[in-house]
Amino acid sequence: MSVFRRGEFWWYEFWFAGRRVRESSKSTKKTIAEKAEQKRLRELEEGFNNVVTDTRHERVRLFGEVADTFLEGYKLRLPQSATFADYAVAHLKRVLGGKMLIDFTETTVVDYQNARLDEGTAPKTINEEVGFLLRILDEQGDLLRLRLRRKKMLKLKVRRTVGKAFSQAEKDRMLEEASKARSPHIYPALVLALNAGMRDAEIKNLTWGQIDFEKQYLAVGRSKTDAGEGRTIPLNSTLFEVFREYAVWYKEKFGKPQPEWYVFPFGKPNPSDPTRPVTTLKTAWNNVRTKAEVKGRWHDNRHTLITDLAESGAGDQTIMDIAGHVSKQMLKHYSHIRMEAKRTALEAIVKKKTSPATKAKAAKKAAASPKNPSQELQNWGNGHGRKNVAKKAQNPAGAESAQNSNQGCSLSIRNERGFDLRSPQKSPHSGDFGVHRGVGRGTKSLKINGSSGRTRTYNPSVNSRMLCH
C-alpha cells in the first residue's frame, strides 16, 4: 500500500486478489489520500467476502432529501416525463417530506392516499404519485408494494370512461367561437387537434420544419410514446387550408418562418418570441368551451378524431399509426362509437331483412307451401311429395284405398303408405321409383321411418297413431 502525487492530486496504489488497484483520491492532501486508500480496500474486502454494509444511517434520512436525489436522476433519464415528475414529487414532499425512511409503512401510504383524496385529487393521479413514492423508497418500496398488493390497497379504483367524443354540432360551435377568439393560436390549434389527433405537448412543440406543405403532411417530434415519436400525419383539405392562412399571418408578424421556429410561439396575450413554444392553451380553450356551451377537456379533441376515424371504417392499424398508439387496448380506450353510428349499423340489418329480394323470396315460399296445415300433414303421411303421387298415378285404386285408410286412422301400414313391409329396415337410398328413375323399373321397398344414417325399431301401431294426431 502506498500513496504518491501525480500533478496536483494524490493517488493511492495497492494489490488486491492478484490485481493492482491504482486510483486518484481527487484530493491535494496526502492524509485524505491515505484514508481514501484504506476505505477503498475495506470496500473491496467486504464485497469479496459478501459482508453486508451497515446502512442504518441511510434509514434515518429524511424523505425530502432522498426525493430530490431521485428526481435529478429521473429527469436525466426521462426528460419527456419531467413535468409530471416535478408535480408528483412536489406533492410527496409537501405531505411526507419531513418523515424518516424508517417510518414508512403500509399505513403511511394509505394515509397519503386518503389525504390526497380529501383534497379532491383524481384517483389516477394519486396512483401515479404512489408509484413515484415506492420507487423513491427503492428496496423498502418494493416490500411495501408487495404487502399493499396482497391487501388490495396498492391502487385506487379509476374511472374507466373518462374521455368523450364531441358531436358534430359541438365541434361546429367550438370552431366558430375559436375563430372569433382573441388568441391567434386557439383556432389553428383546435383544427389541428380535431383533424390530426395530436397530443397537447405535440401541438405546443410543433415547428415549421416538421410541416411539409408541398407533400401535405407533418411529422410529429418528441412524443409521449415511442410509436408516437416521428410518426407522419397527412394534412387533409381543412387542415391544409387553415395552416396556409395561418402561415400568412405568421409571416407578417415575425417574417419568413424558419424551420426551428415554433408554429405556436411564446407570448401572452400576444405572441412575441417564435424561438420559444407557447406554454399553455388552457385559458383560450376554457373561454372557447364556455362560450360554445360544451363540456369536455382539450384531450377530448383527440378522442373525437379517433372515434370519427373508427366510425368511418378506417382500419385499426391506420388509426394507430395516426394516433401514435402501440396497442389495440389503448385504441379501444380512445374510440367512443357514438349512438347514431350504432343506430345506423343496427338499422342496416333491418333494411337487409326487408329488402325487395327478401320479400319476393318469402312470397314465393308462401305461395308454394299449403295454406292448410292439416293438408300439409296429410300429404306428408300420404307419400312424401311427388314420389308418392307417381305411385298413385300407377295405381289409382290403391291410392284411393290409402286415402280412405288415412281418414279412418287405420292401423294398416301397407295400405296407408304403400310400402313393402318385408324389408322395413332397408335404407331409403335403395328405393327406386318408376316415374323418377325411368319407365319399366320396379318399385323397391322403403323403410317406414328414419334416415340414411340411423336405424329405428319398426312399430306399425305406434307410427299409425302418430299420424292420427
Secondary structure, 3 states (H helix, E strand, C coil): CEEEEECCEEEEEEEECCEEEEEEEEECCHHHHHHHHHHHHHHHHHHHCCCCCCCHHHHCCEHHHHHHHHHHHHHHHCHHHHHHHHHHHHHHHHHHCCCEHHHCCHHHHHHHHHHHHHCCCCHHHHHHHHHHHHHHCCHHHHHHHHHHHHCCCCCCCCCCCCCCCCCHHHHHHHHHHHHCCCCCCHHHHHHHHHHHCCCHHHHHCCEHHHEECCCCEEECCCCCCCCCCCCEEECCHHHHHHHHHHHHHHHHHHCCCCCCCECCEECCCCCCEEEEECCCCHHHHHHHHHHCCCCCCCCHHHHHHHHHHHHCCCCHHHHHHHHCCCCHHHHHHHCCCCHHHHHHHHHHHHHHHCCHHHHHHHHHHHHHCCCCHHHHHHHHHHHCCHHHHHHHHHCHHHHHHHHHHHHCCCCCHHHHHCCCCCCCCCCHHHCCCHHHHCCCCCCCCCCCCCCCCCCCCCCHHHHHHHHHC
